[in-house]
Amino acid sequence: MKLPPVDPARLDEEWRADQDVLANLRENGDQSDIPRPVDVSFRGSPDALDDLADAAEELGFEVIETEPSEDGEPWLFLQRTQTSDADAIKALTIICLQIEAMFGLEYDGWGCVAQTGLTH
Protein backbone atom coordinates (compact mmCIF):
# COMPACT_ATOMS: atom_id res chain seq x y z
CA MET A 1 0.00 0.00 0.00
CA LYS A 2 1.46 3.34 -1.05
CA LEU A 3 0.91 6.01 1.56
CA PRO A 4 0.69 9.72 0.68
CA PRO A 5 3.31 12.31 1.66
CA VAL A 6 2.95 14.14 4.97
CA ASP A 7 2.27 17.87 5.22
CA PRO A 8 5.45 19.24 6.90
CA ALA A 9 3.47 21.81 8.94
CA ARG A 10 1.15 19.08 10.24
CA LEU A 11 4.15 16.92 11.15
CA ASP A 12 5.77 19.83 13.01
CA GLU A 13 2.54 20.40 14.96
CA GLU A 14 2.27 16.73 15.97
CA TRP A 15 5.99 16.42 16.73
CA ARG A 16 5.75 19.35 19.18
CA ALA A 17 2.92 17.52 20.98
CA ASP A 18 4.94 14.28 20.88
CA GLN A 19 7.81 16.03 22.69
CA ASP A 20 5.52 16.67 25.68
CA VAL A 21 4.46 13.03 25.84
CA LEU A 22 8.06 11.83 25.53
CA ALA A 23 9.16 14.21 28.31
CA ASN A 24 6.37 12.90 30.54
CA LEU A 25 7.45 9.32 29.89
CA ARG A 26 11.06 10.19 30.78
CA GLU A 27 9.89 11.88 33.99
CA ASN A 28 8.16 8.60 34.88
CA GLY A 29 11.36 6.60 34.46
CA ASP A 30 10.63 5.23 31.00
CA GLN A 31 13.34 3.16 29.35
CA SER A 32 12.60 4.01 25.74
CA ASP A 33 14.39 0.94 24.35
CA ILE A 34 11.86 -1.47 25.90
CA PRO A 35 9.18 -2.48 23.37
CA ARG A 36 5.62 -1.96 24.58
CA PRO A 37 2.10 -1.61 23.17
CA VAL A 38 1.54 1.87 21.76
CA ASP A 39 -2.04 2.96 21.04
CA VAL A 40 -3.06 5.45 18.37
CA SER A 41 -6.51 6.86 17.72
CA PHE A 42 -8.37 8.15 14.71
CA ARG A 43 -11.72 9.87 14.42
CA GLY A 44 -13.95 10.12 11.40
CA SER A 45 -16.86 8.68 9.48
CA PRO A 46 -17.84 5.10 10.26
CA ASP A 47 -17.12 4.08 6.65
CA ALA A 48 -13.61 5.57 6.70
CA LEU A 49 -12.89 3.95 10.07
CA ASP A 50 -14.10 0.60 8.71
CA ASP A 51 -11.75 0.99 5.74
CA LEU A 52 -8.85 1.69 8.10
CA ALA A 53 -9.78 -1.24 10.34
CA ASP A 54 -9.70 -3.49 7.26
CA ALA A 55 -6.23 -2.17 6.32
CA ALA A 56 -4.81 -2.02 9.87
CA GLU A 57 -2.89 -5.29 9.74
CA GLU A 58 -1.28 -4.40 6.40
CA LEU A 59 -0.23 -1.08 7.96
CA GLY A 60 1.35 -2.83 10.95
CA PHE A 61 -1.40 -2.28 13.51
CA GLU A 62 -3.94 -4.32 15.44
CA VAL A 63 -7.50 -3.04 15.94
CA ILE A 64 -8.24 -2.50 19.64
CA GLU A 65 -11.75 -1.03 19.62
CA THR A 66 -14.16 1.48 18.17
CA GLU A 67 -15.85 3.94 20.51
CA PRO A 68 -18.96 5.95 19.70
CA SER A 69 -19.06 9.70 20.18
CA GLU A 70 -21.89 12.08 20.86
CA ASP A 71 -21.45 13.93 17.57
CA GLY A 72 -21.67 10.81 15.40
CA GLU A 73 -17.99 10.56 14.43
CA PRO A 74 -16.65 7.53 16.28
CA TRP A 75 -13.08 6.78 17.35
CA LEU A 76 -10.96 3.85 16.20
CA PHE A 77 -8.11 2.72 18.44
CA LEU A 78 -5.20 0.80 16.94
CA GLN A 79 -2.11 -0.61 18.59
CA ARG A 80 1.34 -1.87 17.71
CA THR A 81 4.33 -2.94 19.74
CA GLN A 82 7.38 -0.70 19.48
CA THR A 83 9.88 1.30 21.50
CA SER A 84 9.30 4.87 22.64
CA ASP A 85 12.59 6.40 21.53
CA ALA A 86 12.31 9.63 19.56
CA ASP A 87 13.06 8.03 16.17
CA ALA A 88 10.46 5.28 16.65
CA ILE A 89 7.82 7.77 17.79
CA LYS A 90 8.54 10.14 14.91
CA ALA A 91 8.18 7.21 12.47
CA LEU A 92 4.88 6.30 14.17
CA THR A 93 3.63 9.87 13.87
CA ILE A 94 4.55 10.00 10.18
CA ILE A 95 2.66 6.80 9.34
CA CYS A 96 -0.33 7.99 11.36
CA LEU A 97 -0.40 11.28 9.47
CA GLN A 98 -0.17 9.33 6.21
CA ILE A 99 -3.13 7.22 7.38
CA GLU A 100 -5.00 10.41 8.31
CA ALA A 101 -4.53 11.78 4.78
CA MET A 102 -5.19 8.49 2.97
CA PHE A 103 -8.42 7.64 4.79
CA GLY A 104 -9.75 11.18 5.37
CA LEU A 105 -9.61 10.80 9.16
CA GLU A 106 -8.45 12.88 12.11
CA TYR A 107 -5.37 11.48 13.86
CA ASP A 108 -5.59 12.16 17.59
CA GLY A 109 -2.19 11.08 18.84
CA TRP A 110 -0.59 8.14 20.59
CA GLY A 111 -0.11 6.88 24.09
CA CYS A 112 1.64 4.14 26.04
CA VAL A 113 2.59 3.16 29.55
CA ALA A 114 6.09 4.02 30.73
CA GLN A 115 8.33 0.94 30.90
CA THR A 116 10.86 1.18 33.72
CA GLY A 117 12.25 -2.33 33.43
CA LEU A 118 11.24 -2.98 37.03
CA THR A 119 8.79 -5.70 37.96
CA HIS A 120 6.40 -5.32 40.85
Backbone as ProteinMPNN parsed JSONL, in Angstrom:
{"seq_chain_A": "MKLPPVDPARLDEEWRADQDVLANLRENGDQSDIPRPVDVSFRGSPDALDDLADAAEELGFEVIETEPSEDGEPWLFLQRTQTSDADAIKALTIICLQIEAMFGLEYDGWGCVAQTGLTH", "coords_chain_A": {"N_chain_A": [[0.849, -1.175, 0.0], [0.673, 2.114, -0.957], [1.473, 4.958, 0.718], [0.426, 8.375, 1.209], [2.337, 11.511, 0.913], [3.448, 13.442, 3.783], [2.168, 16.416, 5.206], [4.405, 18.914, 5.92], [4.008, 20.989, 7.845], [1.928, 19.997, 9.378], [3.172, 17.73, 10.43], [5.172, 18.982, 11.975], [3.542, 20.224, 13.904], [2.362, 17.982, 15.215], [4.696, 16.71, 16.103], [5.691, 18.519, 17.963], [3.757, 18.198, 19.974], [4.235, 15.519, 20.526], [6.72, 15.695, 21.77], [6.101, 16.611, 24.329], [4.738, 14.392, 25.399], [6.767, 12.464, 25.296], [8.602, 13.639, 27.071], [7.132, 13.48, 29.436], [6.996, 10.701, 29.728], [9.729, 10.149, 30.16], [10.077, 11.493, 32.592], [8.693, 9.771, 34.182], [10.355, 7.648, 34.444], [10.73, 6.102, 32.174], [12.175, 3.615, 30.106], [13.18, 3.94, 27.077], [13.981, 2.064, 25.202], [12.688, -0.297, 25.592], [10.406, -2.444, 24.179], [6.888, -1.944, 23.852], [3.235, -1.978, 24.017], [1.783, 0.447, 21.942], [-0.711, 2.743, 21.62], [-2.804, 4.237, 19.148], [-5.073, 6.728, 17.933], [-7.894, 7.414, 15.868], [-10.308, 9.511, 14.362], [-13.426, 9.797, 12.721], [-15.61, 9.332, 9.869], [-17.874, 6.541, 10.049], [-17.611, 4.772, 7.845], [-15.054, 5.385, 6.778], [-13.479, 4.735, 8.984], [-14.009, 2.011, 9.137], [-12.803, 1.202, 6.742], [-10.127, 1.747, 7.391], [-9.806, 0.009, 9.565], [-9.993, -2.422, 8.211], [-7.617, -2.301, 6.776], [-5.691, -2.196, 8.701], [-3.942, -4.279, 9.668], [-2.236, -4.697, 7.478], [-0.956, -2.275, 7.553], [0.54, -2.509, 9.785], [-0.661, -2.533, 12.285], [-2.869, -3.428, 15.014], [-6.326, -3.793, 15.517], [-7.92, -2.329, 18.222], [-10.319, -1.232, 19.449], [-13.509, 0.288, 18.693], [-15.016, 3.317, 19.482], [-18.043, 4.944, 20.237], [-19.163, 8.345, 19.634], [-20.587, 11.402, 20.834], [-21.191, 13.184, 18.803], [-21.476, 11.723, 16.518], [-19.26, 10.988, 15.022], [-17.276, 8.414, 15.29], [-14.526, 6.922, 17.23], [-11.547, 5.169, 16.41], [-9.376, 2.848, 17.732], [-6.1, 1.818, 17.469], [-3.269, -0.396, 17.732], [0.224, -1.065, 18.182], [3.259, -2.843, 18.764], [6.173, -1.383, 19.929], [9.202, 0.54, 20.456], [9.761, 3.485, 22.542], [11.516, 5.44, 21.811], [12.766, 8.54, 20.429], [13.137, 8.443, 17.579], [11.599, 6.194, 16.824], [9.055, 6.993, 17.646], [8.687, 9.278, 16.093], [8.624, 8.1, 13.553], [6.29, 6.604, 13.883], [4.415, 8.674, 14.178], [4.593, 9.842, 11.639], [3.606, 7.748, 9.944], [1.031, 7.628, 10.954], [0.023, 10.147, 10.289], [0.099, 9.877, 7.545], [-1.826, 7.888, 7.255], [-4.032, 9.327, 8.201], [-4.319, 11.222, 6.123], [-4.704, 9.524, 3.9], [-7.066, 8.086, 4.472], [-8.894, 10.031, 5.08], [-9.3, 10.875, 7.737], [-9.165, 11.984, 11.207], [-6.284, 12.165, 12.959], [-5.497, 11.505, 16.288], [-3.35, 11.309, 17.999], [-1.003, 9.457, 20.125], [-0.339, 6.98, 22.661], [1.145, 5.422, 25.548], [2.204, 3.175, 28.143], [4.641, 3.981, 30.527], [7.706, 2.231, 30.575], [9.678, 0.877, 32.911], [11.399, -1.162, 33.346], [11.416, -2.416, 35.689], [9.999, -4.892, 37.776], [6.987, -5.546, 39.52]], "CA_chain_A": [[0.0, 0.0, 0.0], [1.463, 3.341, -1.053], [0.909, 6.011, 1.562], [0.695, 9.717, 0.68], [3.314, 12.308, 1.657], [2.954, 14.138, 4.971], [2.273, 17.872, 5.22], [5.451, 19.244, 6.903], [3.469, 21.807, 8.937], [1.148, 19.084, 10.235], [4.154, 16.923, 11.149], [5.768, 19.834, 13.01], [2.535, 20.396, 14.955], [2.267, 16.728, 15.972], [5.989, 16.417, 16.73], [5.746, 19.35, 19.178], [2.924, 17.516, 20.977], [4.939, 14.282, 20.884], [7.809, 16.028, 22.691], [5.524, 16.673, 25.677], [4.459, 13.027, 25.841], [8.061, 11.827, 25.526], [9.158, 14.208, 28.308], [6.366, 12.901, 30.537], [7.45, 9.321, 29.888], [11.061, 10.19, 30.784], [9.885, 11.883, 33.994], [8.158, 8.604, 34.882], [11.365, 6.601, 34.461], [10.634, 5.233, 30.998], [13.339, 3.163, 29.35], [12.598, 4.011, 25.739], [14.385, 0.941, 24.35], [11.863, -1.473, 25.9], [9.179, -2.481, 23.372], [5.623, -1.962, 24.579], [2.099, -1.613, 23.169], [1.539, 1.872, 21.756], [-2.037, 2.961, 21.04], [-3.064, 5.446, 18.37], [-6.513, 6.863, 17.715], [-8.369, 8.154, 14.709], [-11.721, 9.865, 14.416], [-13.955, 10.118, 11.403], [-16.857, 8.684, 9.483], [-17.842, 5.101, 10.262], [-17.117, 4.078, 6.652], [-13.606, 5.574, 6.695], [-12.887, 3.949, 10.065], [-14.097, 0.602, 8.715], [-11.753, 0.995, 5.742], [-8.854, 1.689, 8.105], [-9.78, -1.244, 10.339], [-9.701, -3.491, 7.255], [-6.232, -2.173, 6.316], [-4.815, -2.024, 9.869], [-2.893, -5.294, 9.741], [-1.279, -4.4, 6.404], [-0.228, -1.077, 7.958], [1.347, -2.829, 10.955], [-1.404, -2.279, 13.511], [-3.944, -4.316, 15.439], [-7.503, -3.037, 15.94], [-8.245, -2.5, 19.635], [-11.749, -1.027, 19.622], [-14.157, 1.484, 18.172], [-15.853, 3.938, 20.508], [-18.958, 5.948, 19.7], [-19.059, 9.7, 20.178], [-21.886, 12.083, 20.864], [-21.45, 13.93, 17.57], [-21.669, 10.813, 15.399], [-17.989, 10.565, 14.434], [-16.651, 7.534, 16.28], [-13.078, 6.784, 17.349], [-10.96, 3.846, 16.204], [-8.107, 2.722, 18.44], [-5.201, 0.801, 16.937], [-2.108, -0.605, 18.591], [1.344, -1.866, 17.711], [4.332, -2.937, 19.739], [7.384, -0.696, 19.483], [9.882, 1.298, 21.497], [9.297, 4.873, 22.637], [12.589, 6.404, 21.534], [12.31, 9.628, 19.556], [13.064, 8.03, 16.172], [10.462, 5.284, 16.65], [7.815, 7.767, 17.792], [8.537, 10.141, 14.909], [8.177, 7.213, 12.468], [4.88, 6.305, 14.167], [3.632, 9.872, 13.87], [4.553, 9.996, 10.175], [2.663, 6.8, 9.342], [-0.331, 7.989, 11.36], [-0.398, 11.285, 9.47], [-0.172, 9.33, 6.214], [-3.128, 7.218, 7.379], [-5.004, 10.411, 8.308], [-4.531, 11.778, 4.781], [-5.193, 8.495, 2.975], [-8.419, 7.642, 4.791], [-9.751, 11.176, 5.373], [-9.612, 10.799, 9.157], [-8.449, 12.883, 12.107], [-5.37, 11.479, 13.862], [-5.593, 12.161, 17.586], [-2.194, 11.079, 18.837], [-0.595, 8.138, 20.589], [-0.105, 6.88, 24.089], [1.642, 4.144, 26.039], [2.587, 3.16, 29.554], [6.091, 4.016, 30.73], [8.33, 0.943, 30.903], [10.859, 1.179, 33.725], [12.246, -2.329, 33.43], [11.237, -2.98, 37.026], [8.788, -5.699, 37.957], [6.398, -5.323, 40.847]], "C_chain_A": [[0.894, 1.238, 0.0], [0.762, 4.44, -0.264], [1.299, 7.38, 1.017], [1.774, 10.442, 1.488], [2.631, 13.031, 2.83], [3.159, 15.637, 4.806], [3.299, 18.255, 6.302], [4.932, 20.081, 8.079], [2.674, 20.947, 9.909], [2.095, 18.205, 11.046], [4.805, 17.74, 12.257], [4.824, 20.009, 14.2], [2.448, 19.143, 15.835], [3.565, 16.43, 16.711], [6.173, 17.263, 17.989], [4.93, 18.704, 20.294], [3.602, 16.234, 21.45], [6.046, 14.56, 21.894], [7.315, 16.088, 24.135], [5.274, 15.277, 26.231], [5.765, 12.3, 26.149], [8.703, 12.343, 26.814], [8.44, 13.632, 29.529], [6.786, 11.458, 30.797], [8.807, 9.285, 30.591], [10.956, 10.525, 32.268], [9.37, 10.716, 34.83], [9.098, 7.403, 34.805], [11.339, 5.666, 33.268], [11.998, 4.892, 30.423], [12.859, 2.973, 27.92], [12.963, 2.841, 24.836], [13.589, -0.333, 24.626], [10.607, -1.44, 25.028], [7.946, -2.593, 24.279], [4.487, -1.641, 23.618], [1.943, -0.088, 23.139], [0.208, 2.001, 21.019], [-2.048, 4.242, 20.237], [-4.575, 5.52, 18.146], [-6.789, 7.764, 16.522], [-9.856, 8.393, 14.871], [-12.192, 10.186, 13.018], [-15.25, 9.384, 11.13], [-16.754, 7.181, 9.73], [-17.285, 4.338, 9.057], [-15.602, 4.183, 6.537], [-12.895, 4.772, 7.784], [-12.932, 2.458, 9.749], [-13.011, 0.276, 7.69], [-10.381, 0.885, 6.407], [-8.744, 0.395, 8.906], [-9.44, -2.418, 9.429], [-8.239, -3.486, 6.822], [-5.227, -2.173, 7.467], [-3.657, -3.018, 9.892], [-1.809, -5.034, 8.688], [-0.406, -3.192, 6.754], [0.602, -1.296, 9.224], [0.672, -2.608, 12.283], [-2.416, -3.386, 13.775], [-5.102, -3.424, 15.88], [-7.788, -3.36, 17.403], [-9.749, -2.367, 19.846], [-12.207, 0.21, 18.861], [-15.05, 2.006, 19.28], [-16.77, 4.95, 19.847], [-18.659, 7.326, 20.29], [-20.432, 10.349, 20.09], [-22.213, 12.787, 19.559], [-21.538, 13.044, 16.328], [-20.396, 10.37, 14.704], [-17.242, 9.718, 15.457], [-15.129, 7.568, 16.225], [-12.697, 5.35, 17.051], [-9.599, 3.855, 16.878], [-7.341, 1.54, 17.864], [-4.001, 0.697, 17.872], [-1.024, -1.344, 17.824], [2.412, -1.854, 18.793], [5.583, -2.306, 19.156], [8.036, -0.026, 20.68], [9.324, 2.725, 21.525], [10.432, 5.876, 22.449], [12.102, 7.402, 20.481], [12.18, 9.204, 18.098], [11.863, 7.134, 15.911], [9.137, 6.044, 16.734], [7.618, 8.691, 16.594], [8.073, 9.304, 13.713], [6.708, 6.85, 12.644], [4.0, 7.493, 13.785], [3.524, 10.067, 12.358], [3.554, 9.026, 9.561], [1.229, 7.138, 9.738], [-0.852, 9.196, 10.581], [-0.649, 10.853, 8.028], [-1.533, 8.631, 6.205], [-4.235, 8.266, 7.418], [-5.36, 10.947, 6.92], [-5.173, 10.754, 3.846], [-6.663, 8.141, 3.208], [-9.372, 8.792, 5.108], [-10.214, 11.192, 6.817], [-8.866, 11.882, 9.922], [-7.603, 12.028, 13.042], [-5.36, 12.23, 15.177], [-4.454, 11.789, 18.527], [-2.012, 9.642, 19.292], [-0.418, 8.168, 22.106], [0.429, 5.494, 24.425], [1.967, 4.283, 27.518], [4.103, 3.166, 29.635], [6.582, 2.627, 31.145], [9.633, 1.228, 31.635], [11.831, 0.018, 33.791], [12.167, -2.996, 34.782], [9.967, -3.8, 37.068], [8.296, -5.487, 39.372], [5.969, -6.625, 41.452]], "O_chain_A": [[1.765, 1.385, 0.857], [-0.382, 4.8, -0.542], [2.371, 7.537, 0.431], [2.09, 10.041, 2.608], [1.412, 13.202, 2.856], [4.202, 16.077, 4.322], [3.089, 17.954, 7.477], [5.386, 19.889, 9.207], [2.741, 21.147, 11.121], [1.848, 17.96, 12.227], [4.973, 17.241, 13.369], [5.247, 19.951, 15.355], [2.46, 19.243, 17.062], [3.529, 15.943, 17.841], [6.743, 16.793, 18.973], [5.374, 18.67, 21.442], [3.551, 15.901, 22.634], [6.286, 13.743, 22.783], [8.018, 15.67, 25.054], [5.563, 15.007, 27.396], [5.859, 11.596, 27.155], [9.286, 11.564, 27.568], [9.075, 13.332, 30.54], [6.917, 11.042, 31.948], [9.015, 8.489, 31.508], [11.643, 9.932, 33.099], [9.582, 10.673, 36.041], [8.689, 6.273, 35.071], [11.867, 4.556, 33.336], [12.861, 5.757, 30.271], [12.216, 1.975, 27.592], [12.321, 2.641, 23.805], [13.799, -1.346, 23.958], [9.82, -0.499, 25.128], [7.972, -3.247, 25.321], [4.719, -1.102, 22.536], [1.969, 0.573, 24.178], [0.026, 1.443, 19.937], [-1.387, 5.217, 20.594], [-5.266, 4.501, 18.166], [-6.057, 8.706, 16.216], [-10.572, 7.574, 15.448], [-11.458, 10.773, 12.222], [-15.902, 8.88, 12.044], [-15.668, 6.609, 9.632], [-16.561, 3.358, 9.233], [-14.931, 3.195, 6.237], [-11.834, 4.197, 7.542], [-11.992, 1.727, 10.062], [-12.379, -0.778, 7.753], [-9.571, 0.036, 6.034], [-7.69, -0.24, 8.915], [-8.687, -3.31, 9.821], [-7.676, -4.541, 6.531], [-4.02, -2.152, 7.222], [-2.511, -2.627, 10.114], [-0.616, -5.138, 8.974], [0.739, -3.095, 6.311], [1.287, -0.383, 9.685], [1.344, -2.505, 13.31], [-2.767, -4.165, 12.888], [-4.885, -2.41, 16.543], [-7.886, -4.528, 17.779], [-10.387, -3.284, 20.363], [-11.408, 1.051, 18.448], [-15.754, 1.24, 19.937], [-16.334, 5.726, 18.996], [-17.988, 7.445, 21.315], [-21.312, 9.892, 19.361], [-23.386, 12.972, 19.235], [-21.66, 13.549, 15.212], [-20.438, 9.463, 13.874], [-16.642, 10.254, 16.389], [-14.528, 8.149, 15.322], [-13.428, 4.421, 17.394], [-8.776, 4.738, 16.64], [-7.851, 0.423, 17.78], [-3.752, 1.581, 18.691], [-1.309, -2.144, 16.932], [2.452, -0.955, 19.633], [6.006, -2.635, 18.047], [7.487, -0.026, 21.782], [8.535, 3.121, 20.667], [10.327, 7.026, 22.876], [11.152, 7.136, 19.745], [11.206, 9.571, 17.441], [11.181, 7.288, 14.898], [8.208, 5.764, 15.977], [6.491, 8.865, 16.131], [7.223, 9.748, 12.942], [5.96, 6.793, 11.667], [2.963, 7.326, 13.142], [2.457, 10.425, 11.859], [2.732, 9.432, 8.739], [0.309, 6.954, 8.942], [-2.036, 9.258, 10.251], [-1.522, 11.409, 7.36], [-2.3, 8.771, 5.253], [-5.259, 8.116, 6.75], [-6.533, 11.107, 6.582], [-6.084, 11.087, 3.087], [-7.413, 7.923, 2.256], [-10.548, 8.551, 5.381], [-11.375, 11.485, 7.1], [-8.042, 12.604, 9.359], [-8.142, 11.252, 13.831], [-5.23, 13.454, 15.193], [-4.588, 11.943, 19.741], [-2.756, 8.741, 18.903], [-0.359, 9.226, 22.731], [0.203, 4.527, 23.697], [1.997, 5.388, 28.061], [4.773, 2.442, 28.899], [5.956, 1.946, 31.956], [10.579, 1.755, 31.051], [12.965, 0.183, 34.24], [12.789, -4.036, 34.999], [8.965, -3.432, 36.454], [9.079, -5.278, 40.299], [5.45, -6.646, 42.568]]}, "name": "protein", "num_of_chains": 1, "seq": "MKLPPVDPARLDEEWRADQDVLANLRENGDQSDIPRPVDVSFRGSPDALDDLADAAEELGFEVIETEPSEDGEPWLFLQRTQTSDADAIKALTIICLQIEAMFGLEYDGWGCVAQTGLTH"}
